[in-house]
Amino acid sequence: MVNTARIARILGDENPDAIVFDGLEDALVGIARRQYQGPWAVYSRSKLLEVLELQLGTADDALEWLEYNVVGLWAGEQTPLILDDCDDELFDELDEQLELTDPPRAVS
């Protein structure tokens, strides 16, 4: 089980400028780092959808709100990361939205 309070505390201690989403704490799943950068808040896309569906009432409203207000948000370098941990059905929908046909190339 993810301890969101602990994640928020670590973020606050190590990066007081890190952005966290009010009301979406249950979808906070971790911290991301890169060499000499971060940490940033990491949210689970599937958990965000669950929380938003409870708040907004329908899966369609949750997805629309998520895409516009969370995934589409750029609030500077401290903007949280969204982990795409969704099922195949949602990945298929994302592929269609992005018109993806080829897998990404591996970096060597």
N, C-alpha and C positions, 0 to 999 in steps of 0.2 A: 504494500500500500504506500502511496506517495504521501509524504509529509509536506503539504503545501506551506504550512507555517514555517517549517525549517528552510524550505527553498526561499521563501520571501525574506527570512532573516539573513540568510547568506547573501542574497542579492543586495539587501540594504546595507550590510556590512562592507561588502566588496565593491559595490557599484551603486552608490546612493542615487545616481541619475537613471538607473534602470527603470524602464516603464513596466508596470503591471496593470492588468485590466481589472477595474472594480466590478464586482459581481460575477466574475468568471474564475474565481479562485479554484474551484473544483476541477478546472481543466488545466491548471498549472502542473506540469509533470517533470520539469527539470531545469537545468541550467546549461547553456552552451558557452563554449569558450574557443578562442583561437589564440595562437601565440601572441602574447602581449595585448590581447583585446578581450573585451567582455568583462564579466559575465553578462549574459542576456537571459531573460525569462524565456522559457520554452513551453508552449501550450500544445496540447493534443487536439488535433482537428476534430477527431471523433467525439472527444469529451466536450469540446466547445459546442458541437452540434447538439449533444444531449442536454447540456445546460441551457442553451438558447431555446431549444424546443420546449423545455419546461417553462421558461420565462415568457415565450412568445406564443405558444399554443400549437403551432404546426411545424412540421419538418421543412416545408417550403419557406415559411417565414424565417425560420432559423437559418437555413442555408443562404437566403438572400441577405439577411442582416450580417451574417458572418462574412460573406464575400465582400460586401461593401464596406463595413465598419471595422473589420479586423484584418482580413487578408489584404484588403485594398489600402490599409493604413500605412502611411510612411510618416513617422514622427521623428525622423532623424536617426542617428546611429544607435540609439537606445531602443528602437522599435523591437518588440518581442518577435521571436521566431515561432512559426507554426509548423509542427511536425505532422506531416501527412501520414497518419497511421490508419487510414480508412480501409474499408472493405473494397472488394473488386468492383462492386456496383458504382461506388462513388469515384473510384479511380477511372472507370470507363467514362463517367460523366465529365470528369476533369479532362480526360484525353480529348473528348469531343469539343469541349469549350476551347481548348488550346490548339486543337487540330493537330495533335501529335501523331506521327506515323512511324518515326524511327526512334529506337532507343538511344539514350545518350552514349557518347563515346567514352570509353575508359581512358583515364589519364595514366600515362606511363612515365 
